[in-house]
């Protein structure tokens, strides 16, 4: 098991690399370096705004200000239920945020958020789970009607 301090350092380094170093010649768009900031674990909306909206947009449609600098277009998070037979895939969303998947947060453009959420959760696992649940619930609230 990796010590918590090392997980935090790796997480901050990963986010700094992602947020700071991405520069694509084709678009000329640069993503500015932004250190990870703790947000309230009980507010899915605040977490989404702080951690997701730069790529996915405040509305979740994949049109955030950093989207143009990415190799792959960010997912339209408002269509997840529609693409899943009308049922919001909560467990898949939690897994994608926490651990990454080939079709979501496992790409080189998108960081895996589990270690990053751990780094801003000083009380460990329970707080990380609360963050994952509240962030997933907020994404569920964005689903197209």
Secondary structure as a PSIPRED ss2 file (coil, helix, strand):
# PSIPRED VFORMAT (PSIPRED V4.0)

   1 X C   1.000  0.000  0.000
   2 X C   1.000  0.000  0.000
   3 X C   1.000  0.000  0.000
   4 X H   0.000  1.000  0.000
   5 X H   0.000  1.000  0.000
   6 X H   0.000  1.000  0.000
   7 X H   0.000  1.000  0.000
   8 X H   0.000  1.000  0.000
   9 X H   0.000  1.000  0.000
  10 X H   0.000  1.000  0.000
  11 X H   0.000  1.000  0.000
  12 X H   0.000  1.000  0.000
  13 X H   0.000  1.000  0.000
  14 X H   0.000  1.000  0.000
  15 X H   0.000  1.000  0.000
  16 X H   0.000  1.000  0.000
  17 X H   0.000  1.000  0.000
  18 X H   0.000  1.000  0.000
  19 X H   0.000  1.000  0.000
  20 X H   0.000  1.000  0.000
  21 X H   0.000  1.000  0.000
  22 X C   1.000  0.000  0.000
  23 X E   0.000  0.000  1.000
  24 X C   1.000  0.000  0.000
  25 X C   1.000  0.000  0.000
  26 X C   1.000  0.000  0.000
  27 X C   1.000  0.000  0.000
  28 X C   1.000  0.000  0.000
  29 X C   1.000  0.000  0.000
  30 X E   0.000  0.000  1.000
  31 X C   1.000  0.000  0.000
  32 X C   1.000  0.000  0.000
  33 X C   1.000  0.000  0.000
  34 X C   1.000  0.000  0.000
  35 X C   1.000  0.000  0.000
  36 X C   1.000  0.000  0.000
  37 X C   1.000  0.000  0.000
  38 X C   1.000  0.000  0.000
  39 X C   1.000  0.000  0.000
  40 X C   1.000  0.000  0.000
  41 X C   1.000  0.000  0.000
  42 X C   1.000  0.000  0.000
  43 X C   1.000  0.000  0.000
  44 X H   0.000  1.000  0.000
  45 X H   0.000  1.000  0.000
  46 X H   0.000  1.000  0.000
  47 X H   0.000  1.000  0.000
  48 X H   0.000  1.000  0.000
  49 X H   0.000  1.000  0.000
  50 X H   0.000  1.000  0.000
  51 X H   0.000  1.000  0.000
  52 X H   0.000  1.000  0.000
  53 X H   0.000  1.000  0.000
  54 X H   0.000  1.000  0.000
  55 X H   0.000  1.000  0.000
  56 X H   0.000  1.000  0.000
  57 X C   1.000  0.000  0.000
  58 X C   1.000  0.000  0.000
  59 X C   1.000  0.000  0.000
  60 X C   1.000  0.000  0.000
  61 X C   1.000  0.000  0.000
  62 X C   1.000  0.000  0.000
  63 X C   1.000  0.000  0.000
  64 X C   1.000  0.000  0.000
  65 X C   1.000  0.000  0.000
  66 X C   1.000  0.000  0.000
  67 X H   0.000  1.000  0.000
  68 X H   0.000  1.000  0.000
  69 X H   0.000  1.000  0.000
  70 X C   1.000  0.000  0.000
  71 X C   1.000  0.000  0.000
  72 X C   1.000  0.000  0.000
  73 X C   1.000  0.000  0.000
  74 X C   1.000  0.000  0.000
  75 X C   1.000  0.000  0.000
  76 X C   1.000  0.000  0.000
  77 X H   0.000  1.000  0.000
  78 X H   0.000  1.000  0.000
  79 X H   0.000  1.000  0.000
  80 X C   1.000  0.000  0.000
  81 X C   1.000  0.000  0.000
  82 X H   0.000  1.000  0.000
  83 X H   0.000  1.000  0.000
  84 X H   0.000  1.000  0.000
  85 X C   1.000  0.000  0.000
  86 X C   1.000  0.000  0.000
  87 X C   1.000  0.000  0.000
  88 X C   1.000  0.000  0.000
  89 X C   1.000  0.000  0.000
  90 X H   0.000  1.000  0.000
  91 X H   0.000  1.000  0.000
  92 X H   0.000  1.000  0.000
  93 X H   0.000  1.000  0.000
  94 X H   0.000  1.000  0.000
  95 X H   0.000  1.000  0.000
  96 X H   0.000  1.000  0.000
  97 X H   0.000  1.000  0.000
  98 X H   0.000  1.000  0.000
  99 X H   0.000  1.000  0.000
 100 X C   1.000  0.000  0.000
 101 X C   1.000  0.000  0.000
 102 X C   1.000  0.000  0.000
 103 X C   1.000  0.000  0.000
 104 X C   1.000  0.000  0.000
 105 X C   1.000  0.000  0.000
 106 X C   1.000  0.000  0.000
 107 X C   1.000  0.000  0.000
 108 X C   1.000  0.000  0.000
 109 X C   1.000  0.000  0.000
 110 X C   1.000  0.000  0.000
 111 X C   1.000  0.000  0.000
 112 X C   1.000  0.000  0.000
 113 X C   1.000  0.000  0.000
 114 X H   0.000  1.000  0.000
 115 X H   0.000  1.000  0.000
 116 X H   0.000  1.000  0.000
 117 X H   0.000  1.000  0.000
 118 X H   0.000  1.000  0.000
 119 X H   0.000  1.000  0.000
 120 X C   1.000  0.000  0.000
 121 X C   1.000  0.000  0.000
 122 X C   1.000  0.000  0.000
 123 X C   1.000  0.000  0.000
 124 X C   1.000  0.000  0.000
 125 X H   0.000  1.000  0.000
 126 X H   0.000  1.000  0.000
 127 X H   0.000  1.000  0.000
 128 X H   0.000  1.000  0.000
 129 X H   0.000  1.000  0.000
 130 X H   0.000  1.000  0.000
 131 X H   0.000  1.000  0.000
 132 X H   0.000  1.000  0.000
 133 X H   0.000  1.000  0.000
 134 X H   0.000  1.000  0.000
 135 X H   0.000  1.000  0.000
 136 X H   0.000  1.000  0.000
 137 X H   0.000  1.000  0.000
 138 X H   0.000  1.000  0.000
 139 X H   0.000  1.000  0.000
 140 X H   0.000  1.000  0.000
 141 X H   0.000  1.000  0.000
 142 X C   1.000  0.000  0.000
 143 X C   1.000  0.000  0.000
 144 X C   1.000  0.000  0.000
 145 X C   1.000  0.000  0.000
